[in-house]
């Protein structure tokens, strides 16, 4: 229900009762959303995510000035490419931080030391988000080799174009870097001044080490080329069901070098793909030996 209230200027404001949605969002609408995002991006939305889906897509209805979810979903089904991108961006979650799951980075450093002499060393970060993970990888590379001129190539991809734009710019508010040591801050970031006061920007020499690009792990053709000596796919597989996970892992395997390492998120397990990858402990995997 709506209520009218007059402001001091005499204007009338429509107030919505708490808990009353602006747009009708039926169970059938929610199931259509789940089907579309699964088919397009492989994301398996839980049945408990209805409120999250509504709140994020209601913004798209306002932006497109459509009056119902039925109209909006019909527009997607007609193949509006621009809106498809915004639809996917709205429903993807980008939780990240510098040196998240920190136990992986000493493992990467040791791995890089063993690969010295192999040139170039290739690394793929397949869920770049706003850039904290690939830049953490790049910092680890610099610290391992002792400088920015390194025989390492880093490609960082993501489905969400919005977060990739942030990542490529490499500018972060102070609260995003407050857990980094002072030595890392001074070595790898430039402190903002004036209008940029309170922000930190990744130094150009570090930014140049990372090649950002959009990539949908469900697309039939990937723009990346192996062999990769390290592949980070952390906290991505939790959004996919097991068959989709296996399909992606089966495409990762041929892109790995013989000694390549696959890094997974702390809550992810690839035991259902033991024919492809075997665990090295602490959510790190290597290629499974070929039978025979």
BELRA-V9289 format. One line per field, one symbol per residue. ss: DSSP state (@ for helix, = for strand, . for the rest). burial: + if it has 16 or more other ideal C-beta (glycine too) atoms within 10 Angstrom, else -. Layout:
# BELRA-V9289
ss->???
burial->???
This chain:
# BELRA-V9289
ss->.=====.....=====..........@@@@@@@@@@@@@@@.....@@@@@@@@@@@@@@@@@@....@@@@@@@@@...@@@@@@@@@@@...........@@@@@@@@@@@@@.....=====......@@@@@@@@@@@@@@......=======..@@@@@@@@@.===@@@@....@@@@@@@===..@@@..====.@@@@..=====.............======...@@@..@@@@@@@@@@@@..=========......@@@...=====..====.....
burial->----------------------+-+---++-+++-+++-++++++----+--++-+++-++----+--++-++-++------+--+++++++-+-++++++--++-++--++--+-----+++++++++++++++++++++++++--+-+-+++++++++--++-+++-+-+---++--+---+---+++-+------++-+---++-++-+--+-++---+---+-++++++++++-++---+++-++--++-+++--++++++--+-+--+--++-+---+++-+-----
